[in-house]
């Protein structure tokens, strides 16, 4: 079975409160999270657990395949708000991958089982992970907001052939030659891992570098990006996100459409 990737930034749209609608009051038997596989650089975590069981024999008995699981997240140990809507709710599955977690943070997870009448178990089994300070997710967000828009760097006839759409951008820029050449006629890459100052993409968004011209480049071509006609400018945090990503090795974190579940 395939379960979609959960984007934490959209979590408020996913959580849903549940109210019990029968006289059954016993929650399921559930051992909580058993596994957490983390990718700190890509800001993702895959949570897994064993199926819960509903031991109460009644008309309200919930089969394992119909059991639901509510995922809670917190940024301090033991601080999950179980009275609030969960981060996510899935049914009949025993794992989920959450993505776009906050950068440079320790995040904590608790999963609780919920039967068909809305009764949850009360486990407090908690797993945690520490995310990295630099991520391509932050970079792609900048591209999505300013560059990968209609008439700009999207498939079709983008400026200088550069596509920055989600799922296509990384291979278009990392260790990929820019159309601009060096003063001596040599190649310059759009993104040179570990060296933002000689990455032409960074030169095009950093005003001091753009105006001065990196030594080997000479003056940068065109205009500072985003293009002036958009009326938009990058914030210092957005510029730093791209610089930090390049300086940390320009790692790729592909947008996975889902994860295998048991």
TACORBEL-V579831 format. One record per pair of residues at least 12 apart in sequence whose C-alpha atoms are under 8 Angstrom apart, sorted by sequence separation. I is the first residue (numbers start at 1). GAP is how many residues later the second one is. D is the distance in whole Angstrom. If there is no record, write none. Layout:
i=I gap=GAP d=D
i=I gap=GAP d=D
//
This chain:
i=35 gap=12 d=6
i=36 gap=12 d=6
i=52 gap=12 d=6
i=153 gap=12 d=7
i=177 gap=12 d=4
i=178 gap=12 d=5
i=188 gap=12 d=7
i=190 gap=12 d=8
i=197 gap=12 d=8
i=34 gap=13 d=8
i=35 gap=13 d=5
i=51 gap=13 d=7
i=73 gap=13 d=8
i=176 gap=13 d=5
i=177 gap=13 d=6
i=33 gap=14 d=7
i=34 gap=14 d=6
i=35 gap=14 d=7
i=53 gap=14 d=8
i=72 gap=14 d=5
i=73 gap=14 d=7
i=110 gap=14 d=7
i=111 gap=14 d=8
i=175 gap=14 d=6
i=176 gap=14 d=6
i=210 gap=14 d=7
i=33 gap=15 d=6
i=34 gap=15 d=5
i=52 gap=15 d=7
i=71 gap=15 d=6
i=72 gap=15 d=5
i=110 gap=15 d=6
i=148 gap=15 d=7
i=174 gap=15 d=7
i=175 gap=15 d=7
i=176 gap=15 d=7
i=33 gap=16 d=5
i=34 gap=16 d=7
i=70 gap=16 d=6
i=71 gap=16 d=5
i=72 gap=16 d=7
i=110 gap=16 d=5
i=148 gap=16 d=5
i=173 gap=16 d=7
i=174 gap=16 d=6
i=175 gap=16 d=6
i=198 gap=16 d=7
i=204 gap=16 d=7
i=32 gap=17 d=6
i=33 gap=17 d=8
i=70 gap=17 d=7
i=71 gap=17 d=5
i=109 gap=17 d=6
i=110 gap=17 d=7
i=147 gap=17 d=7
i=148 gap=17 d=5
i=173 gap=17 d=5
i=174 gap=17 d=5
i=175 gap=17 d=6
i=197 gap=17 d=7
i=203 gap=17 d=7
i=207 gap=17 d=7
i=31 gap=18 d=8
i=32 gap=18 d=8
i=70 gap=18 d=6
i=71 gap=18 d=6
i=108 gap=18 d=7
i=109 gap=18 d=5
i=148 gap=18 d=8
i=173 gap=18 d=6
i=174 gap=18 d=6
i=175 gap=18 d=8
i=206 gap=18 d=8
i=31 gap=19 d=7
i=70 gap=19 d=5
i=108 gap=19 d=6
i=109 gap=19 d=6
i=160 gap=19 d=7
i=174 gap=19 d=7
i=204 gap=19 d=8
i=205 gap=19 d=6
i=30 gap=20 d=8
i=69 gap=20 d=6
i=70 gap=20 d=7
i=108 gap=20 d=4
i=144 gap=20 d=8
i=204 gap=20 d=5
i=205 gap=20 d=5
i=30 gap=21 d=7
i=31 gap=21 d=7
i=68 gap=21 d=7
i=69 gap=21 d=5
i=107 gap=21 d=5
i=108 gap=21 d=7
i=143 gap=21 d=6
i=144 gap=21 d=7
i=204 gap=21 d=6
i=205 gap=21 d=7
i=30 gap=22 d=5
i=68 gap=22 d=6
i=69 gap=22 d=6
i=106 gap=22 d=7
i=107 gap=22 d=6
i=143 gap=22 d=7
i=144 gap=22 d=7
i=178 gap=22 d=7
i=29 gap=23 d=6
i=30 gap=23 d=7
i=68 gap=23 d=4
i=69 gap=23 d=8
i=106 gap=23 d=6
i=107 gap=23 d=6
i=28 gap=24 d=6
i=29 gap=24 d=5
i=67 gap=24 d=6
i=68 gap=24 d=6
i=69 gap=24 d=8
i=106 gap=24 d=4
i=107 gap=24 d=8
i=28 gap=25 d=6
i=29 gap=25 d=6
i=66 gap=25 d=6
i=67 gap=25 d=5
i=68 gap=25 d=8
i=105 gap=25 d=6
i=106 gap=25 d=6
i=28 gap=26 d=5
i=29 gap=26 d=7
i=65 gap=26 d=7
i=66 gap=26 d=5
i=104 gap=26 d=7
i=105 gap=26 d=5
i=140 gap=26 d=7
i=27 gap=27 d=7
i=28 gap=27 d=7
i=65 gap=27 d=4
i=104 gap=27 d=5
i=105 gap=27 d=7
i=64 gap=28 d=7
i=65 gap=28 d=8
i=103 gap=28 d=5
i=104 gap=28 d=5
i=173 gap=28 d=8
i=80 gap=29 d=8
i=102 gap=29 d=7
i=103 gap=29 d=6
i=104 gap=29 d=4
i=140 gap=29 d=8
i=205 gap=29 d=8
i=26 gap=30 d=7
i=75 gap=30 d=7
i=76 gap=30 d=8
i=80 gap=30 d=7
i=101 gap=30 d=8
i=103 gap=30 d=5
i=104 gap=30 d=8
i=75 gap=31 d=6
i=76 gap=31 d=7
i=77 gap=31 d=6
i=103 gap=31 d=7
i=75 gap=32 d=5
i=76 gap=32 d=7
i=103 gap=32 d=8
i=184 gap=32 d=8
i=74 gap=33 d=6
i=75 gap=33 d=6
i=183 gap=33 d=6
i=206 gap=33 d=7
i=73 gap=34 d=7
i=74 gap=34 d=5
i=182 gap=34 d=6
i=183 gap=34 d=6
i=205 gap=34 d=7
i=73 gap=35 d=6
i=74 gap=35 d=7
i=182 gap=35 d=5
i=183 gap=35 d=6
i=24 gap=36 d=7
i=73 gap=36 d=5
i=181 gap=36 d=7
i=182 gap=36 d=7
i=72 gap=37 d=6
i=73 gap=37 d=7
i=100 gap=37 d=7
i=22 gap=38 d=8
i=71 gap=38 d=7
i=72 gap=38 d=5
i=71 gap=39 d=6
i=72 gap=39 d=6
i=71 gap=40 d=5
i=202 gap=40 d=7
i=70 gap=41 d=6
i=71 gap=41 d=7
i=180 gap=41 d=7
i=202 gap=41 d=7
i=51 gap=42 d=8
i=69 gap=42 d=6
i=70 gap=42 d=5
i=51 gap=43 d=6
i=69 gap=43 d=6
i=70 gap=43 d=6
i=50 gap=44 d=6
i=69 gap=44 d=4
i=70 gap=44 d=7
i=49 gap=45 d=5
i=68 gap=45 d=6
i=69 gap=45 d=6
i=48 gap=46 d=6
i=49 gap=46 d=6
i=67 gap=46 d=7
i=68 gap=46 d=5
i=78 gap=46 d=8
i=48 gap=47 d=4
i=67 gap=47 d=6
i=68 gap=47 d=6
i=196 gap=47 d=6
i=47 gap=48 d=5
i=48 gap=48 d=7
i=67 gap=48 d=5
i=68 gap=48 d=8
i=78 gap=48 d=8
i=46 gap=49 d=7
i=47 gap=49 d=5
i=66 gap=49 d=8
i=67 gap=49 d=7
i=77 gap=49 d=8
i=46 gap=50 d=6
i=47 gap=50 d=6
i=66 gap=50 d=7
i=196 gap=50 d=6
i=46 gap=51 d=4
i=195 gap=51 d=6
i=196 gap=51 d=6
i=45 gap=52 d=6
i=46 gap=52 d=6
i=194 gap=52 d=5
i=195 gap=52 d=6
i=44 gap=53 d=7
i=45 gap=53 d=5
i=62 gap=53 d=6
i=193 gap=53 d=5
i=194 gap=53 d=4
i=44 gap=54 d=6
i=45 gap=54 d=7
i=61 gap=54 d=8
i=62 gap=54 d=6
i=192 gap=54 d=7
i=193 gap=54 d=6
i=194 gap=54 d=6
i=44 gap=55 d=4
i=61 gap=55 d=8
i=191 gap=55 d=7
i=193 gap=55 d=7
i=194 gap=55 d=5
i=43 gap=56 d=6
i=44 gap=56 d=6
i=60 gap=56 d=7
i=193 gap=56 d=5
i=194 gap=56 d=7
i=42 gap=57 d=8
i=43 gap=57 d=5
i=44 gap=57 d=6
i=60 gap=57 d=7
i=193 gap=57 d=5
i=42 gap=58 d=8
i=43 gap=58 d=5
i=192 gap=58 d=8
i=43 gap=59 d=7
i=191 gap=59 d=8
i=43 gap=60 d=7
i=52 gap=61 d=6
i=54 gap=61 d=7
i=17 gap=67 d=7
i=17 gap=68 d=5
i=16 gap=69 d=5
i=17 gap=69 d=8
i=15 gap=70 d=5
i=16 gap=70 d=7
i=15 gap=71 d=5
i=15 gap=72 d=5
i=16 gap=72 d=8
i=14 gap=73 d=7
i=15 gap=73 d=5
i=16 gap=73 d=8
i=14 gap=74 d=6
i=15 gap=74 d=7
i=12 gap=75 d=7
i=14 gap=75 d=7
i=11 gap=76 d=5
i=174 gap=76 d=7
i=11 gap=77 d=7
i=33 gap=77 d=7
i=32 gap=78 d=7
i=33 gap=78 d=6
i=8 gap=79 d=8
i=32 gap=79 d=6
i=147 gap=79 d=7
i=32 gap=80 d=6
i=146 gap=80 d=6
i=32 gap=81 d=8
i=6 gap=82 d=8
i=30 gap=82 d=7
i=170 gap=82 d=7
i=30 gap=83 d=6
i=29 gap=84 d=8
i=45 gap=84 d=8
i=28 gap=85 d=6
i=27 gap=86 d=8
i=28 gap=86 d=7
i=146 gap=86 d=8
i=27 gap=87 d=7
i=28 gap=87 d=6
i=167 gap=87 d=6
i=27 gap=88 d=7
i=43 gap=88 d=6
i=167 gap=88 d=6
i=40 gap=89 d=8
i=43 gap=89 d=7
i=166 gap=89 d=7
i=6 gap=90 d=8
i=8 gap=90 d=6
i=40 gap=90 d=6
i=41 gap=90 d=7
i=42 gap=90 d=8
i=5 gap=91 d=7
i=6 gap=91 d=6
i=7 gap=91 d=6
i=8 gap=91 d=6
i=9 gap=91 d=7
i=28 gap=91 d=7
i=30 gap=91 d=7
i=32 gap=91 d=6
i=36 gap=91 d=7
i=38 gap=91 d=7
i=40 gap=91 d=4
i=41 gap=91 d=5
i=4 gap=92 d=8
i=5 gap=92 d=6
i=6 gap=92 d=5
i=7 gap=92 d=5
i=8 gap=92 d=6
i=9 gap=92 d=8
i=27 gap=92 d=5
i=28 gap=92 d=6
i=29 gap=92 d=7
i=31 gap=92 d=7
i=32 gap=92 d=7
i=33 gap=92 d=6
i=35 gap=92 d=8
i=36 gap=92 d=8
i=39 gap=92 d=8
i=40 gap=92 d=5
i=41 gap=92 d=8
i=43 gap=92 d=7
i=3 gap=93 d=7
i=4 gap=93 d=8
i=5 gap=93 d=6
i=6 gap=93 d=6
i=7 gap=93 d=6
i=8 gap=93 d=6
i=24 gap=93 d=7
i=26 gap=93 d=7
i=27 gap=93 d=5
i=28 gap=93 d=5
i=30 gap=93 d=7
i=32 gap=93 d=6
i=33 gap=93 d=7
i=41 gap=93 d=7
i=42 gap=93 d=6
i=5 gap=94 d=7
i=7 gap=94 d=8
i=25 gap=94 d=6
i=27 gap=94 d=5
i=31 gap=94 d=8
i=32 gap=94 d=8
i=33 gap=94 d=7
i=41 gap=94 d=6
i=42 gap=94 d=7
i=43 gap=94 d=8
i=22 gap=95 d=6
i=24 gap=95 d=8
i=27 gap=95 d=8
i=42 gap=95 d=7
i=21 gap=96 d=6
i=142 gap=96 d=7
i=20 gap=97 d=5
i=21 gap=97 d=7
i=19 gap=98 d=8
i=20 gap=98 d=4
i=19 gap=99 d=6
i=20 gap=99 d=6
i=139 gap=99 d=8
i=18 gap=100 d=6
i=138 gap=100 d=8
i=139 gap=102 d=6
i=138 gap=103 d=6
i=139 gap=103 d=6
i=138 gap=104 d=8
i=135 gap=106 d=8
i=139 gap=106 d=7
i=134 gap=107 d=7
i=136 gap=109 d=7
i=134 gap=110 d=6
i=135 gap=110 d=6
i=134 gap=111 d=5
i=134 gap=114 d=7
i=136 gap=114 d=7
i=136 gap=115 d=7
i=135 gap=116 d=7
i=136 gap=116 d=6
i=137 gap=116 d=7
i=136 gap=117 d=6
i=135 gap=118 d=8
i=97 gap=161 d=8
i=97 gap=162 d=7
i=96 gap=163 d=7
i=96 gap=165 d=7
i=95 gap=166 d=6
i=94 gap=167 d=6
i=95 gap=167 d=7
i=93 gap=168 d=6
i=94 gap=168 d=6
i=93 gap=169 d=6
i=41 gap=210 d=8
i=42 gap=210 d=8
i=42 gap=211 d=5
i=41 gap=212 d=8
i=5 gap=251 d=7
i=5 gap=252 d=6
i=4 gap=253 d=6
i=5 gap=253 d=5
i=4 gap=254 d=4
i=5 gap=254 d=7
i=3 gap=255 d=5
i=4 gap=255 d=6
i=2 gap=256 d=6
i=3 gap=256 d=6
i=2 gap=257 d=6
i=3 gap=257 d=7
i=2 gap=258 d=5
i=3 gap=258 d=7
i=1 gap=259 d=6
i=2 gap=259 d=6
i=1 gap=260 d=6
i=1 gap=261 d=7
//
